[in-house]
Amino acid sequence: MIDIFAERIPAGGTANRGPDVVDPLITELSVALARGQVEIDSNVPLRTEQLSAKFRTGLRVGQLIEVIDSLQGLSWRGKITSVDNAVEGAKLSTKLTVERLNG
């Protein structure tokens, strides 16, 4: 069995160690590292954003995107959790739900 100690230290913060993961079926280092990353990422605080835009093709759930807010001069990255394409008269639009790091 493989033992891996993993902790994530946020900027300006202290180490935050989660619970140990014990799985006797994990016998390879690459699998153990991937499982550790999933456990760490599942405990990161996220914020959900709702975005509306002109109709866009090629967007899919799970895709990582970068959002550039020209009004505030900020940009951030997030993961798409839902895509809703709508037709209102002759107007096509896309509404996205995006998870981003809280902060």
MOPAC internal coordinates of N, CA, C and O (Angstrom, degrees):
PM7 1SCF
backbone

  N    0.0000 0     0.00 0     0.00 0    0    0    0
  C    1.4514 1     0.00 0     0.00 0    1    0    0
  C    1.5277 1   108.42 1     0.00 0    2    1    0
  O    1.2310 1   121.01 1   -34.02 1    3    2    1
  N    1.3163 1   115.68 1   145.98 1    3    2    1
  C    1.4571 1   122.41 1  -177.86 1    5    3    2
  C    1.5274 1   109.28 1  -101.58 1    6    5    3
  O    1.2310 1   120.22 1   -47.19 1    7    6    5
  N    1.3266 1   117.18 1   132.81 1    7    6    5
  C    1.4600 1   122.28 1   175.09 1    9    7    6
  C    1.5209 1   108.41 1  -108.79 1   10    9    7
  O    1.2310 1   120.72 1   -51.59 1   11   10    9
  N    1.3329 1   116.23 1   128.41 1   11   10    9
  C    1.4653 1   120.62 1   178.07 1   13   11   10
  C    1.5208 1   108.42 1  -128.94 1   14   13   11
  O    1.2310 1   120.96 1   -49.85 1   15   14   13
  N    1.3214 1   115.77 1   130.15 1   15   14   13
  C    1.4625 1   122.66 1   175.58 1   17   15   14
  C    1.5267 1   106.35 1  -101.24 1   18   17   15
  O    1.2310 1   120.71 1   -58.62 1   19   18   17
  N    1.3251 1   116.26 1   121.38 1   19   18   17
  C    1.4616 1   119.74 1  -178.89 1   21   19   18
  C    1.5160 1   109.77 1  -133.46 1   22   21   19
  O    1.2310 1   121.15 1   -41.83 1   23   22   21
  N    1.3267 1   115.40 1   138.17 1   23   22   21
  C    1.4512 1   120.04 1   175.26 1   25   23   22
  C    1.5163 1   108.58 1  -146.79 1   26   25   23
  O    1.2310 1   121.64 1   -30.78 1   27   26   25
  N    1.3042 1   114.47 1   149.22 1   27   26   25
  C    1.4623 1   120.14 1   178.02 1   29   27   26
  C    1.5156 1   107.03 1  -114.72 1   30   29   27
  O    1.2310 1   121.00 1   -50.73 1   31   30   29
  N    1.3317 1   115.69 1   129.27 1   31   30   29
  C    1.4609 1   121.07 1   179.94 1   33   31   30
  C    1.5277 1   107.63 1  -110.87 1   34   33   31
  O    1.2310 1   120.13 1   -71.24 1   35   34   33
  N    1.3349 1   117.36 1   108.76 1   35   34   33
  C    1.4618 1   119.67 1   179.03 1   37   35   34
  C    1.5293 1   110.80 1   -68.71 1   38   37   35
  O    1.2310 1   121.14 1   -21.69 1   39   38   37
  N    1.3170 1   115.43 1   158.31 1   39   38   37
  C    1.4619 1   120.01 1  -179.89 1   41   39   38
  C    1.5191 1   109.94 1   -56.96 1   42   41   39
  O    1.2310 1   120.90 1   -55.77 1   43   42   41
  N    1.3209 1   115.88 1   124.23 1   43   42   41
  C    1.4550 1   121.04 1   178.42 1   45   43   42
  C    1.5129 1   114.52 1    73.42 1   46   45   43
  O    1.2310 1   120.58 1  -171.56 1   47   46   45
  N    1.3291 1   116.49 1     8.44 1   47   46   45
  C    1.4634 1   119.33 1  -177.33 1   49   47   46
  C    1.5126 1   112.19 1  -112.50 1   50   49   47
  O    1.2310 1   121.66 1     8.68 1   51   50   49
  N    1.2894 1   114.43 1  -171.32 1   51   50   49
  C    1.4566 1   120.90 1   178.35 1   53   51   50
  C    1.5240 1   109.47 1  -109.48 1   54   53   51
  O    1.2310 1   121.22 1   -18.01 1   55   54   53
  N    1.3155 1   115.27 1   161.99 1   55   54   53
  C    1.4566 1   120.74 1  -178.35 1   57   55   54
  C    1.5211 1   110.75 1   -61.17 1   58   57   55
  O    1.2310 1   120.78 1   -41.07 1   59   58   57
  N    1.3065 1   116.12 1   138.93 1   59   58   57
  C    1.4505 1   121.70 1   178.81 1   61   59   58
  C    1.5171 1   108.18 1  -126.33 1   62   61   59
  O    1.2310 1   120.55 1   -77.04 1   63   62   61
  N    1.3198 1   116.55 1   102.96 1   63   62   61
  C    1.4513 1   120.88 1  -178.41 1   65   63   62
  C    1.5177 1   109.17 1   -94.37 1   66   65   63
  O    1.2310 1   121.01 1   -49.15 1   67   66   65
  N    1.3219 1   115.68 1   130.85 1   67   66   65
  C    1.4555 1   120.88 1   178.34 1   69   67   66
  C    1.5161 1   111.22 1   -87.35 1   70   69   67
  O    1.2310 1   120.62 1     4.67 1   71   70   69
  N    1.3223 1   116.42 1  -175.33 1   71   70   69
  C    1.4546 1   120.32 1   179.60 1   73   71   70
  C    1.5294 1   111.08 1   -67.96 1   74   73   71
  O    1.2310 1   120.87 1   -27.19 1   75   74   73
  N    1.3344 1   115.94 1   152.81 1   75   74   73
  C    1.4579 1   120.74 1   177.75 1   77   75   74
  C    1.5183 1   110.00 1   -66.58 1   78   77   75
  O    1.2310 1   120.75 1   -33.75 1   79   78   77
  N    1.3350 1   116.17 1   146.25 1   79   78   77
  C    1.4528 1   122.66 1   175.96 1   81   79   78
  C    1.5223 1   106.87 1  -106.91 1   82   81   79
  O    1.2310 1   120.59 1   -59.93 1   83   82   81
  N    1.3018 1   116.48 1   120.07 1   83   82   81
  C    1.4616 1   121.12 1   178.82 1   85   83   82
  C    1.5160 1   107.72 1  -118.91 1   86   85   83
  O    1.2310 1   120.78 1   -63.41 1   87   86   85
  N    1.3259 1   116.12 1   116.59 1   87   86   85
  C    1.4543 1   121.21 1   179.35 1   89   87   86
  C    1.5167 1   108.17 1  -145.81 1   90   89   87
  O    1.2310 1   119.57 1   -73.44 1   91   90   89
  N    1.3185 1   118.43 1   106.56 1   91   90   89
  C    1.4620 1   120.77 1  -177.08 1   93   91   90
  C    1.5262 1   113.76 1   -67.09 1   94   93   91
  O    1.2310 1   119.86 1   167.32 1   95   94   93
  N    1.3289 1   117.87 1   -12.68 1   95   94   93
  C    1.4644 1   120.22 1   179.46 1   97   95   94
  C    1.5215 1   112.66 1   -81.98 1   98   97   95
  O    1.2310 1   119.91 1   165.62 1   99   98   97
  N    1.3191 1   117.78 1   -14.38 1   99   98   97
  C    1.4631 1   121.27 1   177.63 1  101   99   98
  C    1.5197 1   107.64 1   -84.19 1  102  101   99
  O    1.2310 1   121.14 1   -70.82 1  103  102  101
  N    1.3395 1   115.43 1   109.18 1  103  102  101
  C    1.4642 1   120.16 1  -176.03 1  105  103  102
  C    1.5256 1   113.09 1  -119.78 1  106  105  103
  O    1.2310 1   120.17 1   176.08 1  107  106  105
  N    1.3378 1   117.28 1    -3.92 1  107  106  105
  C    1.4642 1   120.15 1  -179.90 1  109  107  106
  C    1.5239 1   109.58 1  -118.95 1  110  109  107
  O    1.2310 1   121.30 1   -34.79 1  111  110  109
  N    1.3239 1   115.13 1   145.21 1  111  110  109
  C    1.4594 1   121.24 1  -177.14 1  113  111  110
  C    1.5177 1   112.35 1   -60.44 1  114  113  111
  O    1.2310 1   119.58 1   137.69 1  115  114  113
  N    1.3351 1   118.41 1   -42.31 1  115  114  113
  C    1.4695 1   120.40 1  -177.77 1  117  115  114
  C    1.5259 1   111.14 1   -63.15 1  118  117  115
  O    1.2310 1   120.06 1   143.04 1  119  118  117
  N    1.3281 1   117.48 1   -36.96 1  119  118  117
  C    1.4596 1   121.13 1   178.48 1  121  119  118
  C    1.5213 1   109.69 1   -69.57 1  122  121  119
  O    1.2310 1   120.09 1   138.74 1  123  122  121
  N    1.3280 1   117.44 1   -41.26 1  123  122  121
  C    1.4597 1   121.75 1   179.12 1  125  123  122
  C    1.5198 1   111.12 1   -63.36 1  126  125  123
  O    1.2310 1   119.84 1   138.93 1  127  126  125
  N    1.3224 1   117.90 1   -41.07 1  127  126  125
  C    1.4622 1   121.59 1   178.29 1  129  127  126
  C    1.5283 1   111.17 1   -64.65 1  130  129  127
  O    1.2310 1   120.65 1   137.61 1  131  130  129
  N    1.3328 1   116.37 1   -42.39 1  131  130  129
  C    1.4659 1   120.40 1   179.00 1  133  131  130
  C    1.5250 1   110.72 1   -63.74 1  134  133  131
  O    1.2310 1   120.34 1   137.50 1  135  134  133
  N    1.3172 1   116.96 1   -42.50 1  135  134  133
  C    1.4724 1   120.79 1   178.90 1  137  135  134
  C    1.5265 1   110.51 1   -64.33 1  138  137  135
  O    1.2310 1   120.14 1   138.51 1  139  138  137
  N    1.3283 1   117.34 1   -41.49 1  139  138  137
  C    1.4571 1   120.95 1   177.58 1  141  139  138
  C    1.5111 1   111.93 1   -61.53 1  142  141  139
  O    1.2310 1   120.21 1   139.01 1  143  142  141
  N    1.3363 1   117.19 1   -40.99 1  143  142  141
  C    1.4670 1   121.34 1   178.65 1  145  143  142
  C    1.5237 1   111.07 1   -63.16 1  146  145  143
  O    1.2310 1   120.38 1   138.80 1  147  146  145
  N    1.3259 1   116.87 1   -41.20 1  147  146  145
  C    1.4668 1   121.05 1   178.55 1  149  147  146
  C    1.5242 1   110.46 1   -63.31 1  150  149  147
  O    1.2310 1   120.30 1   137.09 1  151  150  149
  N    1.3325 1   117.04 1   -42.91 1  151  150  149
  C    1.4647 1   120.46 1   179.64 1  153  151  150
  C    1.5266 1   111.38 1   -64.14 1  154  153  151
  O    1.2310 1   120.33 1   138.58 1  155  154  153
  N    1.3209 1   116.98 1   -41.42 1  155  154  153
  C    1.4609 1   120.63 1   179.00 1  157  155  154
  C    1.5297 1   110.37 1   -65.46 1  158  157  155
  O    1.2310 1   120.55 1   133.13 1  159  158  157
  N    1.3326 1   116.55 1   -46.87 1  159  158  157
  C    1.4591 1   120.80 1  -178.00 1  161  159  158
  C    1.5213 1   112.35 1   -65.47 1  162  161  159
  O    1.2310 1   119.96 1   150.28 1  163  162  161
  N    1.3323 1   117.68 1   -29.72 1  163  162  161
  C    1.4663 1   119.62 1  -178.36 1  165  163  162
  C    1.5216 1   112.42 1   -71.48 1  166  165  163
  O    1.2310 1   119.83 1   167.64 1  167  166  165
  N    1.3300 1   117.92 1   -12.36 1  167  166  165
  C    1.4636 1   121.15 1  -179.64 1  169  167  166
  C    1.5226 1   113.30 1  -106.82 1  170  169  167
  O    1.2310 1   119.93 1  -168.27 1  171  170  169
  N    1.3183 1   117.75 1    11.73 1  171  170  169
  C    1.4614 1   122.06 1   178.71 1  173  171  170
  C    1.5319 1   108.87 1   -86.87 1  174  173  171
  O    1.2310 1   119.44 1   -50.20 1  175  174  173
  N    1.3301 1   118.68 1   129.80 1  175  174  173
  C    1.4692 1   119.79 1  -179.82 1  177  175  174
  C    1.5336 1   111.20 1   -67.26 1  178  177  175
  O    1.2310 1   120.86 1   -49.99 1  179  178  177
  N    1.3293 1   115.96 1   130.01 1  179  178  177
  C    1.4660 1   121.79 1  -178.34 1  181  179  178
  C    1.5249 1   110.21 1  -118.87 1  182  181  179
  O    1.2310 1   121.63 1   -23.29 1  183  182  181
  N    1.3085 1   114.49 1   156.71 1  183  182  181
  C    1.4591 1   122.07 1   175.55 1  185  183  182
  C    1.5257 1   107.55 1  -122.87 1  186  185  183
  O    1.2310 1   120.25 1   -42.03 1  187  186  185
  N    1.3146 1   117.13 1   137.97 1  187  186  185
  C    1.4627 1   121.70 1  -179.97 1  189  187  186
  C    1.5236 1   109.73 1   -96.56 1  190  189  187
  O    1.2310 1   121.05 1   -49.50 1  191  190  189
  N    1.3237 1   115.60 1   130.50 1  191  190  189
  C    1.4733 1   122.18 1   178.86 1  193  191  190
  C    1.5291 1   109.00 1  -117.15 1  194  193  191
  O    1.2310 1   120.72 1   -37.74 1  195  194  193
  N    1.3214 1   116.24 1   142.26 1  195  194  193
  C    1.4615 1   122.93 1   174.48 1  197  195  194
  C    1.5244 1   107.57 1  -106.85 1  198  197  195
  O    1.2310 1   120.06 1   -55.58 1  199  198  197
  N    1.3345 1   117.49 1   124.42 1  199  198  197
  C    1.4594 1   121.93 1  -178.26 1  201  199  198
  C    1.5241 1   110.23 1  -122.36 1  202  201  199
  O    1.2310 1   120.27 1   -35.91 1  203  202  201
  N    1.3231 1   117.09 1   144.09 1  203  202  201
  C    1.4563 1   122.95 1   174.46 1  205  203  202
  C    1.5183 1   107.95 1  -123.90 1  206  205  203
  O    1.2310 1   120.90 1   -39.47 1  207  206  205
  N    1.3336 1   115.89 1   140.53 1  207  206  205
  C    1.4639 1   120.54 1  -179.10 1  209  207  206
  C    1.5191 1   109.51 1  -151.63 1  210  209  207
  O    1.2310 1   121.09 1   -10.51 1  211  210  209
  N    1.3206 1   115.52 1   169.49 1  211  210  209
  C    1.4551 1   119.46 1   170.74 1  213  211  210
  C    1.5217 1   107.98 1   -60.08 1  214  213  211
  O    1.2310 1   120.53 1   -23.77 1  215  214  213
  N    1.3188 1   116.59 1   156.23 1  215  214  213
  C    1.4626 1   121.61 1  -177.13 1  217  215  214
  C    1.5249 1   111.40 1   -52.15 1  218  217  215
  O    1.2310 1   120.88 1   -51.35 1  219  218  217
  N    1.3259 1   115.91 1   128.65 1  219  218  217
  C    1.4671 1   122.55 1   179.59 1  221  219  218
  C    1.5208 1   109.04 1  -126.83 1  222  221  219
  O    1.2310 1   120.40 1   -46.08 1  223  222  221
  N    1.3052 1   116.85 1   133.92 1  223  222  221
  C    1.4557 1   120.45 1   175.20 1  225  223  222
  C    1.5266 1   109.13 1   -96.95 1  226  225  223
  O    1.2310 1   120.60 1   -19.06 1  227  226  225
  N    1.3053 1   116.46 1   160.94 1  227  226  225
  C    1.4557 1   121.21 1   174.43 1  229  227  226
  C    1.5088 1   115.53 1    83.84 1  230  229  227
  O    1.2310 1   119.40 1  -178.80 1  231  230  229
  N    1.3221 1   118.75 1     1.20 1  231  230  229
  C    1.4646 1   120.65 1   177.13 1  233  231  230
  C    1.5198 1   108.87 1   -86.22 1  234  233  231
  O    1.2310 1   120.15 1   -43.04 1  235  234  233
  N    1.3318 1   117.32 1   136.96 1  235  234  233
  C    1.4554 1   120.46 1  -179.17 1  237  235  234
  C    1.5238 1   111.37 1  -143.39 1  238  237  235
  O    1.2310 1   120.87 1   -22.99 1  239  238  237
  N    1.3046 1   115.94 1   157.01 1  239  238  237
  C    1.4597 1   122.37 1   179.53 1  241  239  238
  C    1.5337 1   109.15 1   -62.09 1  242  241  239
  O    1.2310 1   121.26 1   -44.10 1  243  242  241
  N    1.3358 1   115.19 1   135.90 1  243  242  241
  C    1.4609 1   121.19 1  -179.04 1  245  243  242
  C    1.5199 1   113.63 1    93.85 1  246  245  243
  O    1.2310 1   120.08 1   167.59 1  247  246  245
  N    1.3199 1   117.44 1   -12.41 1  247  246  245
  C    1.4642 1   121.90 1  -179.63 1  249  247  246
  C    1.5238 1   110.06 1   -73.36 1  250  249  247
  O    1.2310 1   120.53 1   -39.51 1  251  250  249
  N    1.3256 1   116.58 1   140.49 1  251  250  249
  C    1.4554 1   121.66 1   174.94 1  253  251  250
  C    1.5242 1   108.60 1   -90.63 1  254  253  251
  O    1.2310 1   120.60 1   -45.66 1  255  254  253
  N    1.3351 1   116.46 1   134.34 1  255  254  253
  C    1.4597 1   120.66 1  -179.29 1  257  255  254
  C    1.5172 1   109.78 1  -130.86 1  258  257  255
  O    1.2310 1   121.24 1   -19.94 1  259  258  257
  N    1.3305 1   115.24 1   160.06 1  259  258  257
  C    1.4572 1   121.31 1   172.47 1  261  259  258
  C    1.5175 1   107.57 1  -113.60 1  262  261  259
  O    1.2310 1   120.66 1   -51.06 1  263  262  261
  N    1.3208 1   116.34 1   128.94 1  263  262  261
  C    1.4559 1   122.63 1  -179.49 1  265  263  262
  C    1.5188 1   107.87 1  -107.61 1  266  265  263
  O    1.2310 1   120.89 1   -53.10 1  267  266  265
  N    1.3352 1   115.91 1   126.90 1  267  266  265
  C    1.4624 1   121.03 1   178.49 1  269  267  266
  C    1.5256 1   107.57 1  -111.27 1  270  269  267
  O    1.2310 1   121.14 1   -64.71 1  271  270  269
  N    1.3239 1   115.42 1   115.29 1  271  270  269
  C    1.4570 1   122.41 1   179.83 1  273  271  270
  C    1.5256 1   107.67 1   -94.78 1  274  273  271
  O    1.2310 1   120.68 1   -80.05 1  275  274  273
  N    1.3283 1   116.30 1    99.95 1  275  274  273
  C    1.4615 1   120.34 1  -175.58 1  277  275  274
  C    1.5352 1   112.19 1   -71.50 1  278  277  275
  O    1.2310 1   119.61 1   156.13 1  279  278  277
  N    1.3335 1   118.36 1   -23.87 1  279  278  277
  C    1.4601 1   120.26 1   179.55 1  281  279  278
  C    1.5280 1   111.47 1   -71.89 1  282  281  279
  O    1.2310 1   120.21 1   139.78 1  283  282  281
  N    1.3416 1   117.20 1   -40.22 1  283  282  281
  C    1.4549 1   120.63 1  -178.97 1  285  283  282
  C    1.5225 1   112.78 1   -98.54 1  286  285  283
  O    1.2310 1   120.31 1   172.20 1  287  286  285
  N    1.3305 1   117.00 1    -7.80 1  287  286  285
  C    1.4545 1   120.51 1   179.69 1  289  287  286
  C    1.5207 1   113.40 1    70.99 1  290  289  287
  O    1.2310 1   120.49 1  -152.18 1  291  290  289
  N    1.3317 1   116.66 1    27.82 1  291  290  289
  C    1.4564 1   121.62 1  -178.84 1  293  291  290
  C    1.5210 1   110.72 1  -115.93 1  294  293  291
  O    1.2310 1   121.04 1   -22.69 1  295  294  293
  N    1.3235 1   115.61 1   157.31 1  295  294  293
  C    1.4542 1   120.21 1   170.51 1  297  295  294
  C    1.5202 1   108.42 1  -137.93 1  298  297  295
  O    1.2310 1   120.90 1   -29.54 1  299  298  297
  N    1.3290 1   115.88 1   150.46 1  299  298  297
  C    1.4493 1   121.48 1   178.80 1  301  299  298
  C    1.5266 1   109.40 1  -151.82 1  302  301  299
  O    1.2310 1   121.26 1   -17.22 1  303  302  301
  N    1.3254 1   115.20 1   162.78 1  303  302  301
  C    1.4633 1   120.49 1  -179.77 1  305  303  302
  C    1.5249 1   108.92 1  -116.59 1  306  305  303
  O    1.2310 1   121.32 1   -28.92 1  307  306  305
  N    1.3136 1   115.09 1   151.08 1  307  306  305
  C    1.4540 1   120.02 1   178.55 1  309  307  306
  C    1.5132 1   111.36 1  -159.21 1  310  309  307
  O    1.2310 1   121.10 1    -4.75 1  311  310  309
  N    1.3380 1   115.51 1   175.25 1  311  310  309
  C    1.4648 1   121.99 1  -179.77 1  313  311  310
  C    1.5185 1   109.13 1  -111.89 1  314  313  311
  O    1.2310 1   120.76 1   -48.72 1  315  314  313
  N    1.3241 1   116.14 1   131.28 1  315  314  313
  C    1.4665 1   121.85 1   179.44 1  317  315  314
  C    1.5214 1   108.79 1   -71.49 1  318  317  315
  O    1.2310 1   120.83 1   -51.67 1  319  318  317
  N    1.3478 1   116.01 1   128.33 1  319  318  317
  C    1.4667 1   120.37 1   176.94 1  321  319  318
  C    1.5290 1   112.06 1  -110.38 1  322  321  319
  O    1.2310 1   119.98 1   162.91 1  323  322  321
  N    1.3397 1   117.64 1   -17.09 1  323  322  321
  C    1.4625 1   119.56 1   172.08 1  325  323  322
  C    1.5273 1   109.86 1  -157.37 1  326  325  323
  O    1.2310 1   121.41 1   -31.53 1  327  326  325
  N    1.3240 1   114.90 1   148.47 1  327  326  325
  C    1.4690 1   122.53 1   178.34 1  329  327  326
  C    1.5244 1   107.12 1  -127.73 1  330  329  327
  O    1.2310 1   120.30 1   -51.49 1  331  330  329
  N    1.3248 1   117.03 1   128.51 1  331  330  329
  C    1.4553 1   121.91 1   179.64 1  333  331  330
  C    1.5212 1   108.54 1  -130.88 1  334  333  331
  O    1.2310 1   120.72 1   -71.52 1  335  334  333
  N    1.3349 1   116.23 1   108.48 1  335  334  333
  C    1.4620 1   120.97 1   176.50 1  337  335  334
  C    1.5191 1   108.23 1   -93.53 1  338  337  335
  O    1.2310 1   120.61 1   -46.94 1  339  338  337
  N    1.3291 1   116.43 1   133.06 1  339  338  337
  C    1.4619 1   120.40 1  -175.61 1  341  339  338
  C    1.5228 1   110.82 1  -130.57 1  342  341  339
  O    1.2310 1   121.31 1   -29.24 1  343  342  341
  N    1.3314 1   115.10 1   150.76 1  343  342  341
  C    1.4585 1   122.59 1   174.94 1  345  343  342
  C    1.5160 1   107.25 1  -118.65 1  346  345  343
  O    1.2310 1   121.00 1   -59.04 1  347  346  345
  N    1.3274 1   115.69 1   120.96 1  347  346  345
  C    1.4705 1   121.53 1   177.11 1  349  347  346
  C    1.5177 1   107.25 1  -124.32 1  350  349  347
  O    1.2310 1   121.07 1   -82.72 1  351  350  349
  N    1.3160 1   115.55 1    97.28 1  351  350  349
  C    1.4621 1   119.94 1  -174.57 1  353  351  350
  C    1.5254 1   109.06 1    67.91 1  354  353  351
  O    1.2310 1   120.78 1    58.58 1  355  354  353
  N    1.3426 1   116.12 1  -121.42 1  355  354  353
  C    1.4613 1   120.86 1   178.11 1  357  355  354
  C    1.5299 1   111.76 1   -97.09 1  358  357  355
  O    1.2310 1   120.51 1  -174.89 1  359  358  357
  N    1.3185 1   116.63 1     5.11 1  359  358  357
  C    1.4678 1   121.10 1  -175.89 1  361  359  358
  C    1.5288 1   110.77 1  -100.98 1  362  361  359
  O    1.2310 1   120.81 1   -51.11 1  363  362  361
  N    1.3245 1   116.06 1   128.89 1  363  362  361
  C    1.4552 1   122.40 1   175.68 1  365  363  362
  C    1.5170 1   108.83 1  -105.02 1  366  365  363
  O    1.2310 1   120.59 1   -43.10 1  367  366  365
  N    1.3275 1   116.48 1   136.90 1  367  366  365
  C    1.4575 1   119.20 1   179.41 1  369  367  366
  C    1.5312 1   110.23 1  -140.51 1  370  369  367
  O    1.2310 1   121.26 1   -19.46 1  371  370  369
  N    1.3241 1   115.20 1   160.54 1  371  370  369
  C    1.4539 1   122.48 1   176.54 1  373  371  370
  C    1.5143 1   108.18 1  -124.99 1  374  373  371
  O    1.2310 1   120.87 1   -50.10 1  375  374  373
  N    1.3161 1   115.94 1   129.90 1  375  374  373
  C    1.4661 1   121.53 1   175.43 1  377  375  374
  C    1.5194 1   107.93 1  -115.41 1  378  377  375
  O    1.2310 1   121.33 1   -49.46 1  379  378  377
  N    1.3358 1   115.06 1   130.54 1  379  378  377
  C    1.4593 1   121.19 1  -177.33 1  381  379  378
  C    1.5165 1   110.11 1  -118.98 1  382  381  379
  O    1.2310 1   121.16 1   -34.41 1  383  382  381
  N    1.3224 1   115.39 1   145.59 1  383  382  381
  C    1.4445 1   122.06 1   165.67 1  385  383  382
  C    1.5146 1   105.73 1  -110.12 1  386  385  383
  O    1.2310 1   120.87 1   -54.52 1  387  386  385
  N    1.3426 1   115.94 1   125.48 1  387  386  385
  C    1.4612 1   121.40 1  -173.94 1  389  387  386
  C    1.5318 1   109.57 1  -128.27 1  390  389  387
  O    1.2310 1   120.69 1   -47.06 1  391  390  389
  N    1.3263 1   116.30 1   132.94 1  391  390  389
  C    1.4631 1   120.88 1   173.48 1  393  391  390
  C    1.5125 1   108.86 1   -94.83 1  394  393  391
  O    1.2310 1   120.98 1   -46.36 1  395  394  393
  N    1.3238 1   115.73 1   133.64 1  395  394  393
  C    1.4622 1   120.53 1   178.31 1  397  395  394
  C    1.5200 1   108.94 1  -135.30 1  398  397  395
  O    1.2310 1   120.93 1   -18.47 1  399  398  397
  N    1.3161 1   115.84 1   161.53 1  399  398  397
  C    1.4537 1   119.85 1   177.71 1  401  399  398
  C    1.5079 1   109.35 1   -62.10 1  402  401  399
  O    1.2310 1   120.40 1   -40.71 1  403  402  401
  N    1.3026 1   116.83 1   139.29 1  403  402  401
  C    1.4515 1   122.14 1   179.53 1  405  403  402
  C    1.5308 1   108.61 1   -79.57 1  406  405  403
  O    1.2310 1   120.72 1   -66.84 1  407  406  405
  N    1.2882 1   116.24 1   113.16 1  407  406  405
  C    1.4594 1   118.31 1   179.04 1  409  407  406
  C    1.4842 1   113.69 1   154.63 1  410  409  407
  O    1.2310 1   120.10 1   180.00 1  411  410  409

